[in-house]
Amino acid sequence: MNQDRLCGVLLHVTSLPSLGGVGDFGPAAYEFIDFLVSAKQRLWQVLPLGPTGYGSSPYSGLSAFAGNPVLLSLERLVGDGLLAPALLESVPGPGGPADFGTAWECKMPLIYDAASNFLDRASEIQRAEFLKYCEQNISWLPDYAMFNVLRRRFGYRSWNEWPEEFALRNQQTLSQTMNECSRELAMEQAVQYLFHQQWTALREYANEHDVRILGDVAIFVSYDSADVWTNPEIFELDEQRRMIRVSGVPPDYFSASGQRWGNPLYRWDILRERGFDWWVARMRRALALHDLVRLDHFRGFEAYWSIAAEEDTAMHGHWVKAPGNDLFQRLRELLGDLPFVAEDLGLITPEVEDLRERFAMPGMRILQFGFGERGSHVYLPHNYVPNTVVYTGTHDNNTTLGWWRDTATPIEKANIESYLGPVTGEADVVGAMMRTAARSVANICIFPMQDILCLGSEGRMNTPAAGHGNWTWRYSSNQLRPEIAATLARLMEMTDRDGYVPAKDAIAGLPD
């Protein structure tokens, strides 16, 4: 009856209070899952887990397939005998904002030491498991390892700035490099295997406690990525592998010049001829890492905004149809059911809605968006259908309290009181928004961790288009208080999101 009503928490792994500068797969992650269980939350939504480039944005990754090595737990590497305990004494503690520069400087040498120790000390069983992992991921792992080794050799410059024979993947040059750097390449693959081990163990712990992982896949990939370097033929590049056209969104209410994201666009014609092989591999990988997957910028699978690479803004782009129907049909043929969530925010046309509904994907509704003019009321619960994921806010929004304090207009505040009831204090807004989301007919409800902790703008995760200061928020372990979990658990019980299924005889015994 109510087993399909779920609730969960949006918290990226880097926001955990772990050693080493950023959150990771260590003890704090397991403690967070225990908190979810006590709060009767059955979903944990994370942002993309791939290795990040400049700015440390999880949506600007160096690979669509690899895992971010800084998410590895040093404590677990010590527990596995791959690092000496004394090495952790100089590692930064779990307090303060995420510091990706510090994490890279202090953690990565230790992680590579652990990978080297694994290669030297692995038992026969461990070595066999490692070789099996490498074989299962042969479609991307060797190329990613080579990309990382060369990136380091050439001072972390973008691959298109490497010497031509490397940038254009001269096979004789790459074969020679493979022989010269065999140890480095093996270590890169071992790092990814350790990522696989730690993430798999964490996900299994979550699943054993009835918590599922909701992951995230960005529709586009970065130009400076192993994906573009390895597969230039599926992107809109010229003969010198420079971008011809790039991604973005057109001018709108939020930006008079639109947004020029700058990712290379796909050659969908080539991908279709190849049976969408790269996308099949990508989504197979995503489903191997997560239980459900959110598809970022879903509308781009129906039509995408195409901008000439030489343009400085998104103003002069145009819409180009995408083969979303053929792609998802192919994915369903090869992968079975598609446990996808469509991020259908922004300019959504009937064609986008039809595509989402054709494949039974739930769309997203953000409560913060619902209190403006009448057209915004699509985000209010009386307009929901069950196949919906409702959020109080997302990683791209201010926290609910920060929005109320700093952003909400007088009209929005008046509309909130009309819809939710009188607001007697700032904290009342957060509680009322969470209760409203939980009471809705949406099958899935997600709260950002910052709203659960009733944080203001200091807890904001990302401000789109801001040049710095994003992705750094972390909570402290003393904020996971039992009374917060108890309050959430009661809300889950009263809104039938706790997974309780009454026995048939109990239902039969209810009064008419």
SULKA-V45798 format. One record per backbone hydrogen bond with DSSP energy under -1.0 kcal/mol. NH is the residue of the N-H (numbers start at 1). CO is the residue of the C=O. Records with the same first field share a line. If there is no record, write none. Layout:
NH->CO  CO
//
This chain:
5->2
6->443
8->445
9->43
10->447
11->45
15->12
16->13
18->16
20->92
23->14
25->71
29->26
30->26
31->27
32->28
33->29
34->30
35->31
36->32
37->33
38->34
39->35
40->37
41->36
42->7
44->212
45->9
46->214
53->60
56->53
60->57
62->51
68->49
71->68
72->69
77->73
78->74
79->75
80->76
81->78
82->77
87->84
88->85
89->86
91->88
98->472
99->21
103->99
104->100
105->101
106->102
107->103
111->107
112->108
113->109
114->110
115->111
116->112
117->113
118->114
119->115
120->116
121->117
122->118
127->123
128->124
129->125
130->126
131->127
132->128
133->129
134->130
135->131
136->132
137->133
138->135
140->137
141->137
144->140
145->141
146->142
147->143
148->144
149->145
150->146
151->147
152->148
153->149
154->150
155->152
156->151
157->154
161->158
162->159
166->163
167->163
168->164
169->166
170->165
174->170
175->171
176->172
177->173
178->174
179->175
180->176
181->177
185->181
186->182
187->183
188->184
189->185
190->186
191->187
192->188
193->189
194->190
195->191
196->192
197->193
198->194
199->195
200->196
201->197
202->198
203->199
204->200
205->201
206->202
207->203
208->204
210->207
211->206
212->42
214->44
215->292
217->294
225->223
226->62
229->225
230->226
231->227
234->231
235->232
236->265
237->235
238->242
241->238
244->236
246->307
247->263
249->259
252->255
258->255
259->249
262->247
265->245
267->234
268->266
271->267
272->268
273->269
274->270
275->272
276->271
280->276
281->277
282->278
283->279
284->280
285->281
286->282
287->283
288->284
289->285
290->286
291->213
292->213
293->339
294->215
295->341
296->217
298->343
300->297
301->298
302->299
303->299
304->320
306->318
307->246
309->244
311->308
314->257
317->314
318->306
320->304
322->302
324->301  322
327->323
328->324
329->325
330->326
331->327
332->328
333->329
334->330
335->331
336->332
340->338
341->293
342->362
343->295
344->342
348->346
353->349
354->350
355->351
356->352
357->353
358->354
359->355
360->357
361->356
363->387
365->389
367->391
368->392
369->366
370->367
376->373
377->374
379->376
380->377
383->380
384->381
388->386
389->363
390->444
391->365
392->446
397->394
403->399
404->400
405->401
406->402
407->403
408->403
413->409
414->410
415->411
416->412
417->413
418->414
419->415
420->416
421->417
431->427
432->428
433->429
434->430
435->431
436->432
437->433
438->434
439->435
443->386
444->388
445->6
446->390
447->8
449->10
451->448
452->448
453->449
454->451
455->450
459->456
460->457
466->463
471->461
475->15
479->476
480->477
481->479
485->481
486->482
487->483
488->484
489->485
490->486
491->487
492->488
493->489
494->490
495->491
497->492
507->503
508->504
509->505
510->507
//
